[in-house]
Amino acid sequence: MTSERPRERPRDGSPESIPTDRESPVGTPVIRGDESVTGSHAREAVQFDPDDPESLAEAAEVVRRFAAETAGEDDNLYMLRGAAACAALVRGVGSYKAAAERATEQTASGDVTVSFIRKWARVHDLPRAVRRQVALGTIAPTAAKHIARVSGEARFLLAWATLDGDLTVREVRNVASAINNGTPIDRALAEYDITLGTIELTLPSTSYRDLRRQASLEGVEPGTLVADALEAYLE
């Protein structure tokens, strides 16, 4: 369902603002500790405190193991824990480079690269709504890495287009690269036959009947009425 009516702007004329970065403290298992998302695994969620030397040492060890094992790992919660450890380690030591050096200490499994730390720390910094979909398995952690490469509203738009357009990880990567090279997100998605803002909805038969009836009487598309109703609901 697509609506062509643009979202209204605040009265000051500025674009509507929504949080596009993590709002909870770094290392806090907000999603991993949510039983409605992770079930019994929530009780096992590890919190990493970047200001606690012992917790920071644990984060460094988790990052070391994560870097060595991530290539063959399909556990979404495991990946989110590794991302949390990367983010806490960066915050605790002050830079991506220092975090990579700390995670590499006393290990024979090879270097933990700055690129690896950066990619996964950015996943941990994604907004909660996106991280929830990663935990649920509807967005692959490897796709989340590329979503995290873009900033601002494009993060949300690319995440939801990944779900609604069934984008592959390679396609998410290509769209993210195009956005970062200056291509508007709607044009980047159009390359994969995805129209930004299109979503399939399943409604109760009575709601479907009434929506179609009212749209016909007003001479507008059903998506326009849905958009208006959502505007009022989300205010």
C-alpha positions as CSV (number, residue, x, y, z in Angstrom):
1,M,0.0,0.0,0.0
2,T,1.5,3.3,-1.1
3,S,0.5,6.8,-0.1
4,E,1.7,9.7,-2.2
5,R,0.8,12.3,0.4
6,P,4.0,13.5,2.2
7,R,4.3,13.4,5.9
8,E,3.5,16.8,7.4
9,R,6.3,18.8,8.9
10,P,6.4,20.5,12.3
11,R,5.1,24.1,12.4
12,D,8.7,25.5,12.3
13,G,9.1,23.9,8.9
14,S,11.9,21.6,10.0
15,P,11.9,17.9,9.0
16,E,10.2,15.7,11.6
17,S,12.9,14.3,13.9
18,I,13.1,10.7,15.3
19,P,15.9,9.1,17.2
20,T,18.2,7.4,14.7
21,D,20.9,6.2,17.1
22,R,20.9,4.2,20.3
23,E,19.3,6.0,23.3
24,S,20.0,3.5,26.0
25,P,23.5,3.3,27.7
26,V,26.2,1.5,25.8
27,G,26.5,-2.1,26.9
28,T,23.1,-2.3,28.5
29,P,21.2,-5.4,27.2
30,V,18.0,-3.7,26.4
31,I,17.0,-6.1,23.6
32,R,19.0,-9.1,24.7
33,G,17.5,-8.8,28.2
34,D,13.9,-8.5,26.9
35,E,12.0,-11.7,27.5
36,S,9.3,-10.8,25.0
37,V,12.1,-10.9,22.3
38,T,14.6,-13.4,23.5
39,G,12.6,-15.6,25.9
40,S,14.6,-17.5,28.5
41,H,17.8,-16.2,27.0
42,A,17.0,-12.8,28.5
43,R,18.2,-14.1,31.9
44,E,21.6,-14.9,30.5
45,A,22.1,-11.4,28.9
46,V,25.5,-10.0,29.7
47,Q,25.9,-6.3,30.5
48,F,29.2,-4.6,29.7
49,D,30.1,-1.5,31.7
50,P,32.8,0.6,29.9
51,D,33.7,2.2,33.2
52,D,34.4,-1.0,35.1
53,P,37.8,-2.5,34.5
54,E,36.6,-6.1,35.1
55,S,33.7,-5.7,32.8
56,L,35.9,-4.1,30.2
57,A,38.3,-7.1,30.4
58,E,35.3,-9.4,29.9
59,A,34.2,-7.3,26.8
60,A,37.7,-7.7,25.4
61,E,37.6,-11.4,25.8
62,V,34.1,-11.6,24.2
63,V,35.4,-9.5,21.2
64,R,38.3,-11.8,20.8
65,R,36.1,-14.9,20.6
66,F,33.6,-13.1,18.5
67,A,36.2,-12.1,15.9
68,A,37.5,-15.7,15.7
69,E,34.0,-17.3,15.5
70,T,31.7,-14.8,13.7
71,A,32.3,-16.1,10.2
72,G,30.4,-19.3,10.9
73,E,28.0,-18.0,13.6
74,D,24.2,-17.8,12.8
75,D,23.0,-17.0,16.3
76,N,21.5,-13.5,16.2
77,L,21.7,-13.0,20.0
78,Y,25.4,-14.1,19.9
79,M,26.0,-11.5,17.3
80,L,24.3,-8.8,19.3
81,R,26.3,-9.7,22.4
82,G,29.5,-9.4,20.3
83,A,28.3,-6.0,19.0
84,A,27.7,-4.8,22.5
85,A,31.1,-5.9,23.6
86,C,32.7,-4.0,20.7
87,A,30.8,-0.9,21.5
88,A,31.6,-1.0,25.3
89,L,35.3,-1.7,24.5
90,V,35.4,1.3,22.2
91,R,33.8,3.5,24.8
92,G,36.0,2.2,27.6
93,V,39.4,2.7,25.8
94,G,38.5,5.7,23.8
95,S,39.0,4.7,20.1
96,Y,38.5,2.0,17.6
97,K,42.2,1.5,17.3
98,A,42.8,1.2,21.0
99,A,39.8,-1.2,21.2
100,A,41.3,-3.4,18.5
101,E,44.7,-3.4,20.2
102,R,43.1,-4.3,23.6
103,A,41.1,-7.2,22.1
104,T,44.2,-8.5,20.3
105,E,46.3,-8.7,23.5
106,Q,47.4,-12.2,24.5
107,T,45.6,-14.0,21.7
108,A,47.1,-16.3,19.1
109,S,44.0,-16.3,16.9
110,G,45.0,-13.4,14.8
111,D,44.4,-9.7,15.0
112,V,41.1,-8.1,15.8
113,T,40.9,-5.4,13.1
114,V,39.8,-1.8,13.5
115,S,37.3,-2.4,10.7
116,F,35.7,-5.3,12.5
117,I,35.4,-3.3,15.8
118,R,33.9,-0.3,13.9
119,K,31.3,-2.4,12.0
120,W,29.9,-4.2,15.0
121,A,30.0,-1.2,17.4
122,R,27.8,0.6,14.9
123,V,25.3,-2.2,14.9
124,H,25.1,-1.9,18.7
125,D,24.4,1.9,18.1
126,L,21.4,1.2,15.8
127,P,18.0,2.4,17.2
128,R,16.1,0.0,19.4
129,A,13.4,-0.7,16.8
130,V,16.0,-2.0,14.3
131,R,18.0,-4.0,16.9
132,R,14.7,-5.7,17.9
133,Q,14.3,-7.0,14.4
134,V,17.8,-8.3,14.4
135,A,17.2,-10.2,17.6
136,L,14.0,-11.6,16.2
137,G,15.9,-12.8,13.1
138,T,13.9,-10.8,10.6
139,I,16.9,-8.7,9.8
140,A,20.2,-10.6,9.5
141,P,23.0,-9.3,11.6
142,T,25.2,-9.1,8.5
143,A,22.5,-6.9,6.8
144,A,22.4,-4.8,10.0
145,K,26.1,-4.0,9.5
146,H,25.3,-2.3,6.2
147,I,22.2,-0.6,7.6
148,A,24.4,0.9,10.3
149,R,26.7,2.4,7.7
150,V,24.1,5.0,6.7
151,S,23.0,7.8,9.0
152,G,19.9,9.7,9.8
153,E,16.4,8.7,8.7
154,A,17.9,6.5,6.0
155,R,18.8,4.0,8.7
156,F,15.1,3.4,9.4
157,L,14.0,3.5,5.8
158,L,16.6,1.0,4.7
159,A,15.8,-1.3,7.6
160,W,12.1,-1.3,6.8
161,A,12.7,-1.6,3.1
162,T,14.9,-4.6,3.9
163,L,11.9,-6.3,5.6
164,D,9.2,-5.3,3.1
165,G,11.3,-5.7,0.0
166,D,12.9,-9.0,1.2
167,L,16.4,-7.6,0.3
168,T,19.4,-9.9,0.4
169,V,22.5,-8.9,2.4
170,R,24.3,-8.1,-0.9
171,E,21.4,-5.9,-2.0
172,V,21.4,-4.1,1.4
173,R,25.1,-3.6,1.1
174,N,24.8,-2.1,-2.4
175,V,21.9,0.2,-1.4
176,A,23.9,1.4,1.6
177,S,26.9,2.1,-0.6
178,A,24.7,4.0,-3.1
179,I,23.2,6.1,-0.3
180,N,26.7,7.0,1.1
181,N,27.8,8.0,-2.4
182,G,25.0,10.5,-2.6
183,T,22.1,8.6,-4.2
184,P,18.7,9.4,-2.7
185,I,17.4,6.3,-0.9
186,D,14.2,6.1,-3.1
187,R,16.4,5.9,-6.2
188,A,18.8,3.4,-4.7
189,L,15.9,1.1,-3.8
190,A,14.3,1.5,-7.2
191,E,17.2,-0.3,-8.6
192,Y,15.8,-3.4,-7.0
193,D,12.2,-2.6,-8.0
194,I,11.3,-1.4,-4.5
195,T,9.1,1.6,-4.1
196,L,9.9,3.4,-0.8
197,G,6.8,3.5,1.5
198,T,5.1,0.5,0.0
199,I,3.9,-2.1,2.5
200,E,1.4,-4.9,2.3
201,L,-1.2,-4.9,5.1
202,T,-3.7,-7.5,6.2
203,L,-6.9,-6.0,7.6
204,P,-10.1,-7.5,9.1
205,S,-12.7,-7.9,6.4
206,T,-14.9,-5.1,7.9
207,S,-11.9,-2.7,8.1
208,Y,-11.0,-3.5,4.5
209,R,-14.5,-3.0,3.3
210,D,-14.9,0.3,5.1
211,L,-11.4,1.6,4.0
212,R,-12.2,0.8,0.3
213,R,-15.6,2.4,0.6
214,Q,-14.4,5.6,2.1
215,A,-11.5,5.9,-0.3
216,S,-13.9,5.5,-3.2
217,L,-16.3,8.2,-1.8
218,E,-13.4,10.6,-1.3
219,G,-11.7,9.8,-4.6
220,V,-8.4,9.0,-3.1
221,E,-6.1,5.9,-2.8
222,P,-6.6,3.7,0.3
223,G,-3.0,4.5,1.3
224,T,-3.8,8.2,1.7
225,L,-6.5,7.4,4.3
226,V,-4.2,5.0,6.1
227,A,-1.5,7.7,6.1
228,D,-3.9,10.3,7.5
229,A,-5.1,7.9,10.2
230,L,-1.5,7.1,11.2
231,E,-0.6,10.8,11.4
232,A,-3.3,11.2,14.0
233,Y,-2.4,8.0,15.9
234,L,1.3,8.8,16.0
235,E,1.0,12.5,17.1
